[in-house]
Amino acid sequence: MANLKEIRGRITSISSTMQITRAMKMVSAAKLKKAQDAIVMLRPYSEKLQELIQNVNSSSDPDQISVYAQKRQVKRVLFIAVTSNRGLAGAFNSSIVKELNIQFQNNAQYEIEVLPIGKKVYDAVRKNRSVYANGSSVYDNLNFDAVAHITEGVMTSFREGKFDEVYVIYNKFVNAATQEVTTEKLLPISMPENTEPQVETDYIFEPNRAEILDNLIPKSIKTQVFKAILDSVASEHGARMTAMHKATDNAQALKNDLVIFYNKARQAAITNEILEIVSGAEALKNS
């Protein structure tokens, strides 16, 4: 039977681990509320902005279509993969790496580069994949300007023909316990396919349609990337909170089993000591 001191040491170690996992759960729960509010407020703005661009661009002259909406023969593809800089969040990071590997297999005929945002995905791809740039530093001071700076470089590369398509892979926040791995096409921007006859409407554009699109489309693309990162941040806190909750429960169950095992071992040791004393007393009587 295991040594009692060893069992006590394991119980103490598990209790310390439980304190850590419980504290991490509480921290993630506190951060989740702020991150959830941020993504909930940004989503309607991003969706309405894309809808507005589609409506304006669909009524434009095909010869004047924005460079960001022009489809090309696909030869080079960029994937923007968004994870976190830290682990201990269940399958949050590994699911993105898994989806990225699937995309590599499905697009093996193209030249592929990766823009990793998050140390976890950067560490996973830097040795055997072509890395466009490391965007993990965006988390040092996460704001729209920092994301816009990274996105501007991607947009410039697309305009110059270095990439024919750009996709973003991230965890879409559903709730604290659910995150959906999502792959969205960032460039070229998608235009609605009008299959039904449209009623001609006379719009007045001020200053003009082209200038409106030139301002709205870059802002929409940057907002879409910022939304993906905010979705990922909220998903990270939700995933870590869930993972730490499960870890705490598992540690508690293991601790309970060890306490029972310890009590049984202690009871057996006491019984053996009593038997030895009684046997010694009987031996003295008989002598």
TAQUI-V97029 format. One record per residue. N is the residue number from 1. RES is the residue in one small letter. NEAR is the number of other ideal C-beta (glycine too) atoms within 10 Angstrom. Layout:
n->(N;N)
res->(RES;RES)
near->(NEAR;NEAR)
This chain:
n->(1;2;3;4;5;6;7;8;9;10;11;12;13;14;15;16;17;18;19;20;21;22;23;24;25;26;27;28;29;30;31;32;33;34;35;36;37;38;39;40;41;42;43;44;45;46;47;48;49;50;51;52;53;54;55;56;57;58;59;60;61;62;63;64;65;66;67;68;69;70;71;72;73;74;75;76;77;78;79;80;81;82;83;84;85;86;87;88;89;90;91;92;93;94;95;96;97;98;99;100;101;102;103;104;105;106;107;108;109;110;111;112;113;114;115;116;117;118;119;120;121;122;123;124;125;126;127;128;129;130;131;132;133;134;135;136;137;138;139;140;141;142;143;144;145;146;147;148;149;150;151;152;153;154;155;156;157;158;159;160;161;162;163;164;165;166;167;168;169;170;171;172;173;174;175;176;177;178;179;180;181;182;183;184;185;186;187;188;189;190;191;192;193;194;195;196;197;198;199;200;201;202;203;204;205;206;207;208;209;210;211;212;213;214;215;216;217;218;219;220;221;222;223;224;225;226;227;228;229;230;231;232;233;234;235;236;237;238;239;240;241;242;243;244;245;246;247;248;249;250;251;252;253;254;255;256;257;258;259;260;261;262;263;264;265;266;267;268;269;270;271;272;273;274;275;276;277;278;279;280;281;282;283;284;285;286;287)
res->(m;a;n;l;k;e;i;r;g;r;i;t;s;i;s;s;t;m;q;i;t;r;a;m;k;m;v;s;a;a;k;l;k;k;a;q;d;a;i;v;m;l;r;p;y;s;e;k;l;q;e;l;i;q;n;v;n;s;s;s;d;p;d;q;i;s;v;y;a;q;k;r;q;v;k;r;v;l;f;i;a;v;t;s;n;r;g;l;a;g;a;f;n;s;s;i;v;k;e;l;n;i;q;f;q;n;n;a;q;y;e;i;e;v;l;p;i;g;k;k;v;y;d;a;v;r;k;n;r;s;v;y;a;n;g;s;s;v;y;d;n;l;n;f;d;a;v;a;h;i;t;e;g;v;m;t;s;f;r;e;g;k;f;d;e;v;y;v;i;y;n;k;f;v;n;a;a;t;q;e;v;t;t;e;k;l;l;p;i;s;m;p;e;n;t;e;p;q;v;e;t;d;y;i;f;e;p;n;r;a;e;i;l;d;n;l;i;p;k;s;i;k;t;q;v;f;k;a;i;l;d;s;v;a;s;e;h;g;a;r;m;t;a;m;h;k;a;t;d;n;a;q;a;l;k;n;d;l;v;i;f;y;n;k;a;r;q;a;a;i;t;n;e;i;l;e;i;v;s;g;a;e;a;l;k;n;s)
near->(11;11;9;13;7;11;18;13;11;15;17;11;13;20;12;11;16;18;12;14;21;16;12;19;19;12;14;23;16;11;17;22;12;11;21;19;11;17;21;12;10;16;14;9;12;17;13;11;17;18;12;14;23;16;11;18;21;14;14;15;8;5;5;10;16;19;12;21;18;13;11;12;5;13;12;17;19;23;26;24;27;26;29;25;17;14;14;16;25;19;14;25;25;15;18;29;19;13;18;23;13;13;18;17;7;9;15;8;9;14;14;18;18;25;25;27;30;25;19;20;29;20;14;22;20;14;7;7;18;11;14;20;15;16;26;18;12;20;17;8;8;14;9;16;9;17;22;17;12;20;24;13;13;24;22;10;19;23;13;8;10;14;26;19;19;26;18;25;25;28;29;17;26;13;12;19;10;13;26;12;17;18;15;16;12;23;23;18;18;14;15;10;6;9;5;5;6;8;5;6;6;4;8;4;12;7;8;9;16;14;11;16;22;13;11;17;21;16;13;21;24;20;20;21;27;24;22;24;24;25;24;30;24;27;32;27;24;27;27;24;23;20;20;23;18;13;19;19;12;14;20;15;11;15;18;12;11;17;13;10;15;17;11;11;16;14;10;12;12;10;10;11;10;10;10;10;10;10;10;10;10;10;9;8;7;6;5)
